[in-house]
Amino acid sequence: MNFNGHGVWAIYRFEMARALRTLWQSVVTPVITTALYFVVFGSAIGGRMQAVDGVAYGAFIVPGLIMLSLFTQSIFNASFGIYFPKFTGTIYEILSAPVSSLEVVLAYVGAAATKSAVLGLIILATAAFFVPLQVLHPVMMLAMLVLISVTFSLFGFIIGIWAGSFEQLNFIPMLIVTPLTFLGGSFYSIDMLPEGWRTVALFNPVVYLISGFRWTFYGAGDVAIGISVAATLGFFALCLAVVMWMFKTGYRLKA
């Protein structure tokens, strides 16, 4: 079957229009929340802390804060995007339309990743008003931003298909992803931890994503950039495989 660009564009445009209708929730609220983080951690606390790896603390936490918003928004946008058609029953219209499962995933995940990546750039611009920033590897930074947005949008898409209620929709992001993000070096370097806890932290997959993204800013991270990229690509491949399996088997998509 030929690629149905019109179908992909129709779903993508609908999802993007939904974000514009909820602009305050989609963009303004995360930006205000992030600004408060900079006020509290960057100014109030950062002024009392020493530089981390030669970087002022306020600037050091910028990549972690962007990742915190990126993870949350990517999962929320993608999971709600596919869960709502399930909840209303319109998912059957999508499944019976002349669009393949790959095209459906491309549209929903593409829209969620676009919103998350744009939000990440907005937060980056907001951070520049509070702390002096430098991005040593801007191309790599944008590539990591897009890759992580797509990866966690795929992860959110899986949650949206799996969830049987709005409570389940929020279960994994709130009780698993957010704690792992806070424990993954968003506000500190894991090198600051005692030896035993540092080893435990390396089992947290979020460490590798935040470390890789921070490397694009300052040329230093908790783990080697090659390992960070490999870990991100591995998680992306795993999520993609799970999504394809869900469509192939009709898992929680077909009654």
N, C-alpha and C positions, 0 to 999 in steps of 0.2 A: 504494500500500500504506500502511495506517495505521501510525503510529509504534508500534513494539513496545517499550513501556516496560519490560515484564517481562524481555525479553531483554537490554536495556541494563543494567538493574539487576542481573541475574544475573551478567553478566560483570564489571561494576563491583565488585560485592560480593566476587566470587572474587578479583579482583586486590587489593582492600583487605585481605582476609583473609590473603593471602600476605604482605603487608607486616607484618601483626601477628605472623605466625609467625616472621618474621625481623626482629623489632623491634630487636635489637642491631645488626645490619648496617644496617638502614634508617634508624634514628634516632640511637641512642646513639653509634655510631662517628663519624658526621659531626659530631655536637655536640662530642665529645671532641677531634677533630682541629681544629675551629674554635677551641675554647678554647685549644689549644696555640698557634695562630696569634696569639691575643690576648696570651698570655703572652710569646711571643717578640717579635712585632712591636709590640704595643701597649705593653708594659711595658719590656722590655729595650732595644728600638730606639727606640720612640716617645718615651721620656723624653729621648733625645739629639737629637731632631729638632725643628725649628721647626714651628709650626702651618702647615697647608696651607689656603690661602684662608680664613684666620681660624678654622679648625677644628683642634682638637688631633689629632695624627696617629693616636692610638689610635681616636678616634671617626671620623676620616676614612676608615679602611679598612673600617669595618663594612659599608657597602653593597657594597663589592667582595667581601668574604668571603661575604656572603649570596649574591651572584650566582655566585661560584665554586661553592658547594655546589648552588645551584639549577640551574645548567647541567649539572653532573655527574649529579645525582640524577634530573633530568627525563629526560635521555637514557638513563641506565641503566634506570630503571623502565619506560619505554615500550618501549625496544628489547628488553629481556629478556622483557617481557610478551607481545609478539607473536612473538618468535623461538622461545620455548619450545614453543608449540603447533606451529610449523613443524617443530621438531626431533623432537617426539614423534609428529607426524602427526595430532594432534587438530585442526589448522587446517581440515581438510576437514569436520569436524563443524560448525565455526563457519560455514564458507562455505555449507554446505547447510542450515543452520538458517534459520528464517523471520525473519532480521534483515538489514537492508540494510547495504551497506558503510558508509554514513554512521553508522548505529547502532553498528556494530563499532568504528569510529574513535572515536565519542563515548564509548563505554564504556572502551576501553583508554586513550585519551589523557586522559579525565576522571579516571580512577583515578590515573594517573601524575602528572598536574598537581596533584591533591588532595594526594598524598603529598609532593610537592616544595614546594608552598605552605605546608603545615603545618610542614615541616622548616625552611623559611625563617623562619617566625614563631618557632619554637623557638630558632633560632640568634639571632634578634633579641633574644629575651628573655634568652638566655645572655649576649649582649654587654652587656646593661645591668648585669650584675654586675661587669664589668671596666672599662667606660668610661662617662662621662656622655653620654647620648644625647638628641637632640632630633629630632623628625620634624615639619617645618614643614607638610607636606602629607600627612597620614595617609591620606586617601581616595585621593589619587593614588598614594601608595606601595602601598596594597593593590591598586589597579587594575593598576599596573605589575607587581607581584609575580605576580598571577594571569595577566596577559597573557604575561609571559615564561615562566612555568611551562607554560602551554598551548603556546606556540610551540616551546619546546625539547622538549616531550613529543611534539609532531608530528614534529620533526626526529629524535628518537630512534625513533619509530615507523617512519620511513623507513629508518633504519639497520637496524632489526630485520628488516624485510622484505628489504632488500638483502643482508644478511649471509648468507654460506653456511657460516660456522663461528664458533666462539666467539672465535677470533683476530680475524676481521673485525669481530665485534661490538664489540670494544674498540679497533679501529684508529683510527677517526675521533675518538672522545672523547679518547683518550690522546695521539695524535700531532698532532691539529689543534685541537680545541676547547680543551683545557687550556692549551697554549702561547699561543693567541690570548687567552685570559682573563688569563693572567699579563702579557701584553704590552698588554692593553687598559685599563690604568689601575686595576687592582684595588688596588694598593698605592701608587700615586702619581698625580699629575695630569700629563697629557701636556704641560701648559704648562711643566713642569719640564724637558722634553727640549729639546735643541738644535733650531733651526729646521728643519733637514732631516729629523731623526727625527720631529719633530712632524707634518710633512706625511705621512710614511710611516705613522704611527700612525693617521691619519684614514682610511686604506684598510682598517683593521681593523674589521669590523662590530661586534665586541664592545664597542668603545669607546663606541658610541652607546647601547648597552643599559645599560652600567655608569654612564655619565654621566647618563642619564635617571633611573635609579634613585637615584643620589646626589643629584640635584637635588631629589627629593621629601623628602630628609632636611634638606638645608642650603640649598636655594634657589639653588645654584650647581653648574655642571657644566662639563665640557670643551667641550661643544657645546650649542646651544640645545635646550630641552626639546621644542620642536615637531619638530625634526629627529630627535631620539631616538625620539619616539613614532612618527613616520612610518617610520623605519627598522625598528622593531619590528613594526609592522603590515605592512610590505612583506614581511619575512621570514616572518611568519605566513601571509600570503596565498600566498607561494611554496610553503611546506611543505604547506599544505592542497591546493593544486593538484597537487603531486607525489603526494600520498597518493591523491587521487581518481583520478589517472591510473593508479596502480599497481593499484587495485581494478578499474578499468574494463578494463584490458588483462590483468589476472591476472599481472602481472610478479612472478615468483618466489613466487607464491601457489598456482598451479595447475601440476601436473606436465604 
